[in-house]
Amino acid sequence: WRTVEENVMLGLDVRHVPHKRALEQAHELLKRFGLAEFARTYPATLSGGMRQRVALLRTVLFNASFLLLDEPLGALDALTRMSLQMWLLDLWQSLHASVLFITHDVREAILLSDRIYVLSARPAQILRVVEVDLPRPRLQEHLAWEHSVKLEQELVTLLMKEQHL
C-alpha cells in the first residue's frame, strides 16, 4: 500500500527521477490541488473525489505528451463530478499534453473537449466529429449557452438514433 504522496510520485519513480526532486514535484502538485494535508494518509481513507484527484495527479506526473483518460469521473456523484471537471480544466491549462478523454456524458464532453468524436456501437466507428466552439477558460455556465444546448441536443439525438431509440 502506498500513501497519497507515494502514489503521486509513482510515475516519477518509474522514470527514475531522483527522490528529492520527485518529492518536491509531488508536494507542489499536492499543495496546488488541495491535497497537501493528506500526503501521508492512505487513499482508502479519502473520499471518492479525492482518490480520483490522486490518481489523476499520478498520471500527470508521468509527464507524457499524451494522456488517455477512460471515464475517470464516471463513478462520482454529480457535485463531485462537476467539481472535478473544473479541477481537470484547471490542470489541463497547465499541461502541455494532448488528452483523449472518454466519457458517455454528453454535457461533460462539451465542457471538457475541443473536439468530440461520436462513436457507433460495436464495432466502434466514428459517426461524427464535432468542434466545440466555447471560449477558454471553460465554465459550467457555458453549458447553458444556446450554442451548447443546441449541440447537446444534436449529439443526444444522434446517439439515440444510433441506439434505435
N, C-alpha and C positions, 0 to 999 in steps of 0.2 A: 504494500500500500504506500502511496505517495501523498505528501501534504499538497496543499494548493500550490505552494511555492515550487515544490519538486515537479508537480505536473506541468506547470507553466514552463519550467526550464527544460523539459524533456526534449523538445526539438533542438535546443541549443546543445544539450549533452550529446545527442545523436550526431550533431555536426562537429563535435569535439571543440566547441568554444570553451576557452579557459573558464574554470568555475567562477572566479571572481567577476569576470565580465558577464557571464551568464546570469549570475545573481543580480548584478546591477541592472541589466536589461529587464529581467523578470520583475524586480521591485519597481522599476519605473512604470511598467505597464500595469502592475497590480495597483499602484497608487493612482495612476491616471484614471483607471476604470473602477475605483471604489472597492477594491478587494484587498488592499494592503493589510488591513486589520485581521484578515483571515488567512494570511500567508502560511502560518504554522498549523492551521487546522486541516482536517481531512475532508475531502469533498462530500463524504456521506453525511456530514453534519450541516451542509449548506442547503439552501432552497434549490429547487429545480433551475430557476433562472440564474442563480449564482454559479451552479455547477456548469451550466451551459456557457457562461462567460469564461470560466476557467478553461473549458475545452476549446473554445474559440481562440483564446489567447495562446494556448499551447500550439494550436495550428498556425497562428500568425507568426510566432517566433521561429518557425521553420524557415522563415524568410524566403519562401518560394515565390516565384514570379506568377504562379497560377494556383488558385485555391478552388477546390471543389467542395461545396457545402451542400450536402444532401439532406434536406428537411431538418436543418439544425434547430428550428423553433417549433417543429410540429407537435411536440408533446407538452407544450407550455399552455397555461391558462391565458385568456385573452389579454389581460392587463400586463402580465409579464412579457407576453409576446410583443405587444406594442412597445413596451419599454426597451426590449432588446432589439427591436427593429431600429429604433432611433440610435441605440448604442452602436449597432453594426454600421449604420450610416456614418456616424462619427469616426468609428475605427477605420472604415474604408477610405475616408478622406485622407487619412494619414498613411495609407498603404500605397505602394507602387506596384500593385499586383492586379492581374485580371482575376475575376471571381465568377465562377459558374455556380449559381445559386438555384437549387432545385426546390420547388415548392408546388403544392397543389392549391395554394391560396391565391386567387386572382388579385385581390387587393394588395397582398404582400408583394407579389411580383411587380405590380405597377409602382408601388412605393420604392422598392429597392433596386429596380432594374433600369438600365439604359436601353436594353433591348430584351424582348421576350420572345422565346421560341415556344410555340404551342405545339405539343406533340400529340399524335394519334394514340389510340390504344395499341396493344401489341400486334405485330411488331411495330415499335415506335417509329414514326416518320414525322418529319416536320410538316405541320399543316399550315402554319403561318408564322411569319417573323414580323414583329411589331416594334417600332422605335417608340420609346417612351419620351415624350417631349415635355418634361417637367424640369423646372429650374433646380439647381443645387445651391445651397444645401436643401435637401428634401425635408418636408414637414408632413406630419399626419394630416394637416389641414388641406394639403394638396389633393388628397383623395376625394374631397368634396367639390373640387373644381369641376365645372361642366365637362371639360375635356376628359378628365379622369373617369367620371361617372359614365360617360359615353363609351370610353374604351373598355371599362369593366363590363358593361352590358354586351358589347360586341364579343368580347372574349368568352363570357359565360354562355352566350348564345351559340358560339362556335363549339364550345366544349359539350354543351347539351346535345347539339346536333350530332357530334361525333359519338356520343353515348346513346344515340337514338332515343332521347327523352323528349 
